[in-house]
Amino acid sequence: MPRPLALTVLCLVGWLAIAVSAGRIATQWEVFSQLPAAHVIGAPLALAIPATSLVGYWVMRRWGLWLILLGTLARVAVGSVGALPLRPADLIWPGAIVLFGLAYFRRLK
């Protein structure tokens, strides 16, 4: 069964947004490296988890949904203890990925 067009677009747009964000980190590394260790470790993880989740969606696997759910819960937990700031915008993109996973749950294996 072919991958739905909406999931294909989600993955491509998501990976593009992640690449742009990673590029911003790389081009501002001097400033970024001066931040607290939680930020220096957390930012790449915050990009890696959705990127990997999108790989799961690309290959039509449910583990992509479970990974983004776990990553989002971890992000909320880290934000709630004050290790990293948690803004509503930090949950919009993972929330959209989760909604797509739920919408296509039966087609994911």
C-alpha positions in Angstrom: 0.0 0.0 0.0 1.6 3.3 -1.0 2.3 6.0 1.5 -0.5 8.7 1.6 0.3 12.0 0.0 -0.4 13.9 3.2 2.2 11.8 5.1 4.7 12.3 2.3 4.3 16.0 2.5 4.4 16.0 6.3 7.8 14.1 6.2 9.3 16.3 3.5 8.2 19.6 5.1 9.2 18.3 8.5 12.7 17.3 7.4 13.2 20.7 5.7 12.2 22.6 8.8 14.5 20.4 10.9 17.4 21.0 8.4 16.8 24.8 8.6 16.8 24.6 12.4 19.9 22.5 12.5 21.5 25.0 10.1 20.6 27.9 12.4 22.3 26.0 15.3 25.4 25.3 13.3 25.8 28.9 12.0 25.4 30.3 15.5 27.4 27.7 17.3 29.6 30.2 19.2 26.5 31.8 20.8 24.7 28.4 21.2 27.7 26.8 22.9 27.6 29.4 25.6 24.1 28.4 26.7 23.6 26.0 29.7 24.4 22.4 29.0 20.7 21.4 29.0 20.1 23.7 26.0 23.2 22.5 24.2 22.1 18.8 24.6 18.4 19.4 24.4 18.2 21.4 21.2 19.8 18.7 19.0 17.6 16.0 20.7 14.5 18.2 20.1 15.4 18.0 16.4 16.5 14.4 16.3 13.4 12.9 17.8 10.9 14.4 15.3 13.3 13.7 12.5 13.5 10.0 13.5 9.7 9.9 14.0 9.2 11.1 10.5 11.4 8.2 9.3 8.9 5.9 11.0 6.1 7.6 9.2 8.0 7.4 5.9 8.3 3.7 6.2 4.7 3.5 7.5 5.6 2.2 11.0 3.7 2.9 14.2 7.0 3.2 16.1 7.2 6.7 14.6 4.0 7.7 16.4 5.2 6.1 19.7 8.6 7.9 19.4 7.0 11.3 18.9 4.6 10.7 21.8 7.5 9.7 24.1 9.6 12.6 22.9 6.8 15.1 23.5 6.1 13.7 26.9 9.8 14.0 27.8 9.9 17.6 26.5 6.9 18.5 28.7 8.5 16.8 31.7 11.8 18.6 31.2 10.0 21.9 30.7 7.8 21.3 33.8 10.9 20.9 36.1 12.4 24.1 34.6 15.4 22.5 32.9 14.3 24.0 29.5 11.8 26.6 28.8 8.5 25.2 27.5 6.5 27.5 25.2 3.2 26.5 23.5 5.0 26.8 20.2 7.3 23.9 21.3 4.3 21.6 21.3 2.7 22.7 18.0 5.0 20.8 15.6 5.1 17.5 17.7 1.3 17.8 18.2 0.8 18.0 14.4 3.0 14.9 13.9 1.0 13.1 16.5 -2.3 14.1 14.9 -1.1 12.8 11.5 0.0 9.5 13.2 -3.4 9.1 14.8 -5.2 9.9 11.6 -3.3 7.2 9.7 -2.9 4.8 12.6 -4.6 1.9 10.9 -2.4 2.2 7.9 0.8 2.3 9.9 2.2 -1.2 10.7 
